[in-house]
Amino acid sequence: MAWLVLVVSGLLEAVWVTALGRSDGFSRPLPTVVFAVASLVSLVGLAHAMRTLPVGTAYAVWVGIGASLTAAYAMWSGEEPMSALRILLLLVRGFIG
């Protein structure tokens, strides 16, 4: 169960980071609310998973999922350029944690 909570928390990390970027310094209400809710739920889930999983492992998995999905979404949406090297590095990041 801890692993499932950790993966969902990692997904929510990508949501709150993306919302933070779109909040324009917390001046846009909807992205700001999405940021606040997703970050709270993500951190609570991470804390819950850390009750069972080692801290270093849980944090590495949480950050890895969040960072990889955030970068992938930014490339998919056209906010960041897509390149073979960038995709390769994200895949390598996923395999080495």
MMTF fields as JSON, N, C-alpha, C and O atoms, coordinates in Angstrom:
{
  "mmtfVersion": "1.0.0",
  "mmtfProducer": "UNKNOWN",
  "numBonds": 387,
  "numAtoms": 388,
  "numGroups": 97,
  "numChains": 1,
  "numModels": 1,
  "chainsPerModel": [1],
  "groupsPerChain": [97],
  "chainIdList": ["A"],
  "bondAtomList": [4, 2, 8, 6, 12, 10, 16, 14, 20, 18, 24, 22, 28, 26, 32, 30, 36, 34, 40, 38, 44, 42, 48, 46, 52, 50, 56, 54, 60, 58, 64, 62, 68, 66, 72, 70, 76, 74, 80, 78, 84, 82, 88, 86, 92, 90, 96, 94, 100, 98, 104, 102, 108, 106, 112, 110, 116, 114, 120, 118, 124, 122, 128, 126, 132, 130, 136, 134, 140, 138, 144, 142, 148, 146, 152, 150, 156, 154, 160, 158, 164, 162, 168, 166, 172, 170, 176, 174, 180, 178, 184, 182, 188, 186, 192, 190, 196, 194, 200, 198, 204, 202, 208, 206, 212, 210, 216, 214, 220, 218, 224, 222, 228, 226, 232, 230, 236, 234, 240, 238, 244, 242, 248, 246, 252, 250, 256, 254, 260, 258, 264, 262, 268, 266, 272, 270, 276, 274, 280, 278, 284, 282, 288, 286, 292, 290, 296, 294, 300, 298, 304, 302, 308, 306, 312, 310, 316, 314, 320, 318, 324, 322, 328, 326, 332, 330, 336, 334, 340, 338, 344, 342, 348, 346, 352, 350, 356, 354, 360, 358, 364, 362, 368, 366, 372, 370, 376, 374, 380, 378, 384, 382],
  "bondOrderList": [1, 1, 1, 1, 1, 1, 1, 1, 1, 1, 1, 1, 1, 1, 1, 1, 1, 1, 1, 1, 1, 1, 1, 1, 1, 1, 1, 1, 1, 1, 1, 1, 1, 1, 1, 1, 1, 1, 1, 1, 1, 1, 1, 1, 1, 1, 1, 1, 1, 1, 1, 1, 1, 1, 1, 1, 1, 1, 1, 1, 1, 1, 1, 1, 1, 1, 1, 1, 1, 1, 1, 1, 1, 1, 1, 1, 1, 1, 1, 1, 1, 1, 1, 1, 1, 1, 1, 1, 1, 1, 1, 1, 1, 1, 1, 1],
  "groupList": [{"groupName": "MET", "atomNameList": ["N", "CA", "C", "O"], "elementList": ["N", "C", "C", "O"], "formalChargeList": [0, 0, 0, 0], "bondAtomList": [1, 0, 2, 1, 3, 2], "bondOrderList": [1, 1, 2], "singleLetterCode": "M", "chemCompType": "L-PEPTIDE LINKING"}, {"groupName": "ALA", "atomNameList": ["N", "CA", "C", "O"], "elementList": ["N", "C", "C", "O"], "formalChargeList": [0, 0, 0, 0], "bondAtomList": [1, 0, 2, 1, 3, 2], "bondOrderList": [1, 1, 2], "singleLetterCode": "A", "chemCompType": "L-PEPTIDE LINKING"}, {"groupName": "TRP", "atomNameList": ["N", "CA", "C", "O"], "elementList": ["N", "C", "C", "O"], "formalChargeList": [0, 0, 0, 0], "bondAtomList": [1, 0, 2, 1, 3, 2], "bondOrderList": [1, 1, 2], "singleLetterCode": "W", "chemCompType": "L-PEPTIDE LINKING"}, {"groupName": "LEU", "atomNameList": ["N", "CA", "C", "O"], "elementList": ["N", "C", "C", "O"], "formalChargeList": [0, 0, 0, 0], "bondAtomList": [1, 0, 2, 1, 3, 2], "bondOrderList": [1, 1, 2], "singleLetterCode": "L", "chemCompType": "L-PEPTIDE LINKING"}, {"groupName": "VAL", "atomNameList": ["N", "CA", "C", "O"], "elementList": ["N", "C", "C", "O"], "formalChargeList": [0, 0, 0, 0], "bondAtomList": [1, 0, 2, 1, 3, 2], "bondOrderList": [1, 1, 2], "singleLetterCode": "V", "chemCompType": "L-PEPTIDE LINKING"}, {"groupName": "SER", "atomNameList": ["N", "CA", "C", "O"], "elementList": ["N", "C", "C", "O"], "formalChargeList": [0, 0, 0, 0], "bondAtomList": [1, 0, 2, 1, 3, 2], "bondOrderList": [1, 1, 2], "singleLetterCode": "S", "chemCompType": "L-PEPTIDE LINKING"}, {"groupName": "GLY", "atomNameList": ["N", "CA", "C", "O"], "elementList": ["N", "C", "C", "O"], "formalChargeList": [0, 0, 0, 0], "bondAtomList": [1, 0, 2, 1, 3, 2], "bondOrderList": [1, 1, 2], "singleLetterCode": "G", "chemCompType": "PEPTIDE LINKING"}, {"groupName": "GLU", "atomNameList": ["N", "CA", "C", "O"], "elementList": ["N", "C", "C", "O"], "formalChargeList": [0, 0, 0, 0], "bondAtomList": [1, 0, 2, 1, 3, 2], "bondOrderList": [1, 1, 2], "singleLetterCode": "E", "chemCompType": "L-PEPTIDE LINKING"}, {"groupName": "THR", "atomNameList": ["N", "CA", "C", "O"], "elementList": ["N", "C", "C", "O"], "formalChargeList": [0, 0, 0, 0], "bondAtomList": [1, 0, 2, 1, 3, 2], "bondOrderList": [1, 1, 2], "singleLetterCode": "T", "chemCompType": "L-PEPTIDE LINKING"}, {"groupName": "ARG", "atomNameList": ["N", "CA", "C", "O"], "elementList": ["N", "C", "C", "O"], "formalChargeList": [0, 0, 0, 0], "bondAtomList": [1, 0, 2, 1, 3, 2], "bondOrderList": [1, 1, 2], "singleLetterCode": "R", "chemCompType": "L-PEPTIDE LINKING"}, {"groupName": "ASP", "atomNameList": ["N", "CA", "C", "O"], "elementList": ["N", "C", "C", "O"], "formalChargeList": [0, 0, 0, 0], "bondAtomList": [1, 0, 2, 1, 3, 2], "bondOrderList": [1, 1, 2], "singleLetterCode": "D", "chemCompType": "L-PEPTIDE LINKING"}, {"groupName": "PHE", "atomNameList": ["N", "CA", "C", "O"], "elementList": ["N", "C", "C", "O"], "formalChargeList": [0, 0, 0, 0], "bondAtomList": [1, 0, 2, 1, 3, 2], "bondOrderList": [1, 1, 2], "singleLetterCode": "F", "chemCompType": "L-PEPTIDE LINKING"}, {"groupName": "PRO", "atomNameList": ["N", "CA", "C", "O"], "elementList": ["N", "C", "C", "O"], "formalChargeList": [0, 0, 0, 0], "bondAtomList": [1, 0, 2, 1, 3, 2], "bondOrderList": [1, 1, 2], "singleLetterCode": "P", "chemCompType": "L-PEPTIDE LINKING"}, {"groupName": "HIS", "atomNameList": ["N", "CA", "C", "O"], "elementList": ["N", "C", "C", "O"], "formalChargeList": [0, 0, 0, 0], "bondAtomList": [1, 0, 2, 1, 3, 2], "bondOrderList": [1, 1, 2], "singleLetterCode": "H", "chemCompType": "L-PEPTIDE LINKING"}, {"groupName": "TYR", "atomNameList": ["N", "CA", "C", "O"], "elementList": ["N", "C", "C", "O"], "formalChargeList": [0, 0, 0, 0], "bondAtomList": [1, 0, 2, 1, 3, 2], "bondOrderList": [1, 1, 2], "singleLetterCode": "Y", "chemCompType": "L-PEPTIDE LINKING"}, {"groupName": "ILE", "atomNameList": ["N", "CA", "C", "O"], "elementList": ["N", "C", "C", "O"], "formalChargeList": [0, 0, 0, 0], "bondAtomList": [1, 0, 2, 1, 3, 2], "bondOrderList": [1, 1, 2], "singleLetterCode": "I", "chemCompType": "L-PEPTIDE LINKING"}],
  "groupTypeList": [0, 1, 2, 3, 4, 3, 4, 4, 5, 6, 3, 3, 7, 1, 4, 2, 4, 8, 1, 3, 6, 9, 5, 10, 6, 11, 5, 9, 12, 3, 12, 8, 4, 4, 11, 1, 4, 1, 5, 3, 4, 5, 3, 4, 6, 3, 1, 13, 1, 0, 9, 8, 3, 12, 4, 6, 8, 1, 14, 1, 4, 2, 4, 6, 15, 6, 1, 5, 3, 8, 1, 1, 14, 1, 0, 2, 5, 6, 7, 7, 12, 0, 5, 1, 3, 9, 15, 3, 3, 3, 3, 4, 9, 6, 11, 15, 6],
  "groupIdList": [1, 2, 3, 4, 5, 6, 7, 8, 9, 10, 11, 12, 13, 14, 15, 16, 17, 18, 19, 20, 21, 22, 23, 24, 25, 26, 27, 28, 29, 30, 31, 32, 33, 34, 35, 36, 37, 38, 39, 40, 41, 42, 43, 44, 45, 46, 47, 48, 49, 50, 51, 52, 53, 54, 55, 56, 57, 58, 59, 60, 61, 62, 63, 64, 65, 66, 67, 68, 69, 70, 71, 72, 73, 74, 75, 76, 77, 78, 79, 80, 81, 82, 83, 84, 85, 86, 87, 88, 89, 90, 91, 92, 93, 94, 95, 96, 97],
  "secStructList": [7, 2, 2, 2, 2, 2, 2, 2, 2, 2, 2, 2, 2, 2, 2, 2, 2, 2, 2, 2, 2, 2, 6, 6, 6, 6, 6, 1, 2, 2, 2, 2, 2, 2, 2, 2, 2, 2, 2, 2, 2, 2, 2, 2, 2, 2, 2, 2, 2, 6, 6, 6, 1, 7, 2, 2, 2, 2, 2, 2, 2, 2, 2, 2, 2, 2, 2, 2, 2, 2, 2, 2, 2, 2, 2, 2, 2, 6, 1, 1, 7, 7, 7, 2, 2, 2, 2, 2, 2, 2, 2, 2, 2, 2, 2, 2, 7],
  "xCoordList": [0.818, 0.0, 0.868, 0.522, 1.988, 2.867, 3.395, 3.525, 3.699, 4.211, 3.158, 3.469, 1.921, 0.838, 0.646, 0.511, 0.633, 0.493, 1.658, 1.468, 2.868, 4.047, 3.96, 4.291, 3.525, 3.401, 2.353, 2.587, 1.214, 0.174, 0.698, 0.422, 1.44, 2.031, 3.031, 3.118, 3.787, 4.708, 3.97, 4.413, 2.848, 2.023, 1.512, 1.504, 1.09, 0.589, 1.704, 1.444, 2.935, 4.044, 4.141, 4.338, 4.003, 4.031, 2.875, 3.032, 1.723, 0.565, 0.851, 0.62, 1.358, 1.548, 2.681, 2.616, 3.721, 4.816, 4.329, 4.656, 3.554, 3.002, 2.057, 2.1, 1.2, 0.276, 1.034, 0.63, 2.123, 2.934, 3.463, 3.44, 3.933, 4.422, 3.33, 3.581, 2.128, 1.008, 0.312, -0.525, 0.652, -0.023, 0.436, -0.196, 1.517, 2.057, 2.262, 1.724, 3.072, 3.357, 2.148, 1.977, 1.312, 0.081, -0.933, -1.78, -0.85, -1.807, -3.008, -3.992, -2.947, -4.074, -4.728, -4.081, -6.01, -6.666, -6.722, -6.375, -7.146, -7.329, -6.011, -5.947, -4.954, -3.688, -3.155, -2.509, -3.419, -2.962, -3.675, -3.043, -4.975, -5.729, -5.275, -5.101, -5.084, -4.602, -3.24, -2.995, -2.353, -1.048, -1.196, -0.573, -2.007, -2.14, -2.678, -2.146, -3.72, -4.341, -3.416, -3.193, -2.875, -2.024, -0.738, -0.278, -0.156, 1.078, 0.807, 1.595, -0.289, -0.633, -0.866, -0.313, -1.679, -1.98, -0.717, -0.497, 0.107, 1.344, 2.288, 2.853, 2.455, 3.359, 2.804, 3.563, 1.506, 0.896, 1.091, 1.385, 0.928, 1.155, 2.601, 2.877, 3.526, 4.942, 5.232, 5.929, 4.709, 4.911, 4.334, 4.942, 3.173, 2.548, 3.415, 3.63, 3.911, 4.751, 6.045, 6.566, 6.569, 7.824, 7.669, 8.667, 6.447, 6.249, 6.682, 7.071, 6.612, 6.939, 8.241, 9.054, 8.437, 9.586, 10.751, 10.537, 11.98, 13.125, 13.023, 12.564, 13.449, 13.327, 14.002, 13.395, 15.247, 15.982, 15.31, 15.229, 14.831, 14.15, 12.845, 12.57, 12.053, 10.761, 10.952, 10.251, 11.891, 12.111, 12.622, 12.173, 13.554, 14.099, 13.013, 12.965, 12.148, 11.059, 10.078, 9.661, 9.71, 8.758, 9.278, 8.564, 10.515, 11.114, 11.284, 11.02, 11.723, 11.932, 10.654, 10.65, 9.571, 8.286, 7.846, 7.467, 7.897, 7.45, 8.266, 7.703, 9.583, 10.446, 10.305, 10.228, 10.273, 10.155, 8.826, 8.788, 7.741, 6.426, 6.276, 5.655, 6.844, 6.79, 7.507, 6.981, 8.69, 9.451, 8.743, 8.67, 8.226, 7.524, 6.287, 6.032, 5.518, 4.332, 4.713, 4.053, 5.771, 6.21, 6.608, 6.336, 7.245, 7.602, 6.358, 6.209, 5.468, 4.253, 3.381, 2.799, 3.291, 2.425, 3.078, 2.426, 4.354, 5.049, 5.665, 6.199, 5.602, 6.194, 7.717, 8.392, 8.255, 9.698, 9.989, 9.162, 11.159, 11.492, 11.699, 12.174, 11.333, 11.5, 12.701, 12.861, 13.537, 14.666, 14.938, 14.542, 15.607, 15.929, 16.823, 16.653, 17.77, 18.664, 17.894, 18.143, 16.981, 16.186, 15.359, 15.293, 14.738, 13.938, 14.828, 14.468, 15.99, 16.929, 17.365, 17.413, 17.681, 18.103, 16.985, 17.249, 15.745, 14.621, 14.444, 14.156, 14.618, 14.507, 15.631, 15.398, 16.845, 17.964, 17.703, 17.96, 17.194, 16.864, 15.866, 15.965, 14.91, 13.915, 14.511, 14.031, 15.542, 16.143, 17.147, 17.345, 17.785, 18.782, 18.251, 18.957, 17.006, 16.35, 16.736, 16.257],
  "yCoordList": [-1.193, 0.0, 1.266, 2.26, 1.223, 2.394, 2.757, 3.935, 1.737, 2.021, 2.693, 3.621, 2.236, 2.851, 4.308, 5.187, 4.557, 5.93, 6.787, 7.945, 6.216, 6.953, 7.306, 8.426, 6.378, 6.64, 7.726, 8.633, 7.639, 8.662, 10.017, 11.044, 10.02, 11.266, 11.843, 13.062, 10.982, 11.435, 12.039, 13.037, 11.443, 12.008, 13.389, 14.319, 13.506, 14.797, 15.837, 17.036, 15.384, 16.341, 17.012, 18.223, 16.217, 16.788, 17.769, 18.79, 17.467, 18.363, 19.691, 20.756, 19.63, 20.89, 21.72, 22.949, 21.075, 21.849, 22.555, 23.72, 21.854, 22.456, 23.596, 24.662, 23.37, 24.427, 25.629, 26.771, 25.38, 26.478, 27.349, 28.576, 26.716, 27.469, 28.281, 29.372, 27.749, 28.442, 29.456, 30.227, 29.462, 30.373, 31.817, 32.731, 32.03, 33.372, 34.124, 35.209, 33.491, 34.128, 34.176, 35.129, 33.158, 33.056, 34.155, 34.482, 34.719, 35.763, 35.203, 35.915, 33.954, 33.326, 32.325, 31.378, 32.534, 31.749, 30.234, 29.471, 29.781, 28.334, 27.57, 26.593, 27.973, 27.246, 27.332, 26.399, 28.434, 28.576, 27.578, 26.966, 27.405, 26.435, 25.014, 24.195, 24.718, 23.384, 23.128, 22.036, 24.12, 23.992, 23.669, 22.73, 24.432, 24.27, 22.883, 22.222, 22.452, 21.158, 20.014, 19.098, 20.058, 18.959, 18.851, 17.745, 19.984, 19.917, 19.355, 18.559, 19.761, 19.244, 17.731, 16.987, 17.287, 15.854, 15.071, 13.978, 15.618, 14.953, 14.779, 13.702, 15.819, 15.738, 14.833, 14.125, 14.855, 13.949, 12.502, 11.632, 12.248, 10.896, 10.463, 9.318, 11.37, 11.064, 10.737, 9.765, 11.534, 11.289, 9.941, 9.214, 9.613, 8.321, 7.169, 6.192, 7.281, 6.225, 6.068, 4.959, 7.17, 7.127, 6.431, 6.131, 6.174, 5.407, 3.96, 3.287, 3.48, 2.091, 1.97, 1.085, 2.853, 2.781, 3.612, 4.589, 3.231, 4.049, 5.462, 5.647, 6.445, 7.846, 8.122, 8.723, 7.688, 7.956, 7.352, 7.99, 6.132, 5.458, 6.168, 6.448, 6.452, 7.103, 8.462, 8.794, 9.241, 10.576, 10.496, 11.253, 9.585, 9.445, 9.048, 9.576, 8.128, 7.695, 8.841, 9.092, 9.531, 10.65, 11.748, 12.214, 12.155, 13.204, 12.729, 13.478, 11.492, 10.962, 10.95, 11.352, 10.489, 10.467, 11.892, 12.194, 12.759, 14.142, 14.887, 15.546, 14.793, 15.517, 14.981, 15.756, 13.67, 13.077, 13.425, 13.789, 13.312, 13.632, 15.12, 15.499, 15.962, 17.403, 17.744, 18.494, 17.201, 17.462, 16.874, 17.519, 15.668, 15.034, 15.835, 16.032, 16.297, 17.098, 18.416, 18.852, 19.039, 20.314, 20.119, 20.981, 19.003, 18.733, 18.413, 18.9, 17.599, 17.214, 18.432, 18.526, 19.362, 20.532, 21.636, 22.619, 21.477, 22.473, 23.602, 24.548, 23.523, 24.563, 24.482, 25.484, 23.302, 23.094, 22.328, 21.541, 22.555, 21.834, 20.338, 19.933, 19.545, 18.106, 17.711, 18.182, 16.849, 16.354, 14.909, 14.465, 14.198, 12.805, 12.708, 11.809, 13.634, 13.615, 13.835, 13.148, 14.771, 15.057, 13.834, 13.481, 13.196, 11.994, 10.874, 10.179, 10.694, 9.66, 9.901, 8.962, 11.138, 11.442, 11.225, 10.792, 11.522, 11.251, 9.744, 9.294, 8.982, 7.53, 6.972, 6.099, 7.472, 7.031, 7.4, 6.603, 8.601, 9.055, 8.097, 7.787, 7.634, 6.707, 5.355, 4.714, 4.932, 3.63, 3.686, 2.689, 4.843, 4.889, 5.564, 5.662, 6.026, 6.53, 7.922, 8.48],
  "zCoordList": [0.0, 0.0, 0.0, -0.639, 0.715, 0.777, -0.601, -0.932, -1.407, -2.752, -3.618, -4.365, -3.526, -4.302, -3.89, -4.742, -2.595, -2.092, -2.579, -2.953, -2.572, -3.02, -4.506, -4.894, -5.322, -6.763, -7.024, -7.823, -6.362, -6.529, -6.047, -6.666, -4.96, -4.455, -5.447, -5.6, -6.122, -7.169, -8.346, -8.915, -8.715, -9.786, -9.39, -10.197, -8.141, -7.655, -7.557, -7.653, -7.369, -7.378, -8.747, -8.839, -9.811, -11.162, -11.352, -12.023, -10.771, -10.879, -10.182, -10.754, -8.938, -8.216, -8.782, -8.757, -9.294, -9.898, -11.159, -11.39, -11.967, -13.185, -12.824, -13.438, -11.824, -11.39, -10.837, -11.055, -10.127, -9.598, -10.731, -10.642, -11.781, -12.938, -13.611, -14.123, -13.609, -14.264, -13.37, -13.84, -12.087, -11.156, -11.321, -10.789, -12.043, -12.29, -10.979, -10.761, -10.107, -8.815, -7.902, -7.142, -7.972, -7.174, -7.498, -6.667, -8.696, -9.078, -9.839, -10.04, -10.261, -10.957, -10.001, -9.554, -9.688, -8.633, -8.867, -7.966, -10.042, -10.248, -10.14, -9.394, -10.855, -10.68, -9.247, -8.771, -8.568, -7.183, -6.281, -5.42, -6.464, -5.666, -5.997, -5.095, -7.28, -7.68, -7.041, -6.528, -7.067, -6.434, -4.949, -4.453, -4.248, -2.797, -2.434, -1.542, -3.119, -2.805, -3.195, -2.403, -4.409, -4.874, -4.058, -3.778, -3.676, -2.895, -1.498, -0.986, -0.89, 0.431, 0.387, 1.198, -0.558, -0.659, -1.017, -0.495, -1.897, -2.292, -1.098, -0.905, -0.313, 0.836, 1.94, 2.603, 2.133, 3.117, 2.674, 3.494, 1.394, 0.873, 1.012, 1.369, 0.734, 0.91, 2.368, 2.659, 3.276, 4.71, 5.123, 5.909, 4.596, 4.905, 4.403, 5.121, 3.177, 2.616, 3.401, 3.523, 3.935, 4.693, 6.044, 6.701, 6.46, 7.692, 7.496, 8.451, 6.243, 5.927, 5.139, 5.408, 4.174, 3.28, 3.813, 4.531, 3.467, 3.873, 3.296, 2.169, 4.067, 3.679, 2.335, 1.448, 2.182, 0.945, -0.274, -1.324, -0.141, -1.25, -1.597, -2.764, -0.581, -0.813, -1.477, -2.432, -0.977, -1.53, -2.97, -3.831, -3.23, -4.589, -5.585, -6.696, -5.195, -6.076, -6.297, -7.428, -5.229, -5.309, -6.229, -7.117, -6.015, -6.847, -8.282, -9.222, -8.452, -9.806, -10.627, -11.79, -10.019, -10.722, -11.04, -12.172, -10.043, -10.241, -11.276, -12.15, -11.193, -12.129, -13.546, -14.5, -13.686, -15.017, -15.68, -16.856, -14.921, -15.489, -15.785, -16.778, -14.923, -15.17, -16.474, -17.296, -16.659, -17.893, -19.109, -20.155, -18.982, -20.099, -20.496, -21.684, -19.509, -19.805, -20.48, -21.423, -19.994, -20.585, -22.045, -22.881, -22.355, -23.756, -24.576, -25.697, -24.025, -24.734, -25.039, -26.12, -24.088, -24.263, -25.093, -25.442, -25.407, -26.217, -25.414, -25.993, -24.09, -23.248, -23.231, -22.992, -23.484, -23.566, -24.846, -25.305, -25.421, -26.651, -26.388, -25.327, -27.373, -27.288, -28.135, -29.261, -27.59, -28.363, -27.961, -26.883, -28.829, -28.545, -27.301, -26.478, -27.172, -26.022, -24.714, -23.723, -24.713, -23.519, -23.122, -21.944, -24.092, -23.819, -23.306, -22.356, -23.929, -23.486, -22.045, -21.251, -21.699, -20.341, -19.316, -18.195, -19.696, -18.795, -18.58, -17.471, -19.644, -19.515, -18.644, -17.807, -18.841, -18.015, -16.562, -15.66, -16.334, -14.973, -14.334, -13.146, -15.121, -14.606, -14.207, -13.274, -14.905, -14.605, -13.459, -12.763, -13.252, -12.189, -10.927, -9.924, -10.982, -9.787, -9.461, -8.474]
}
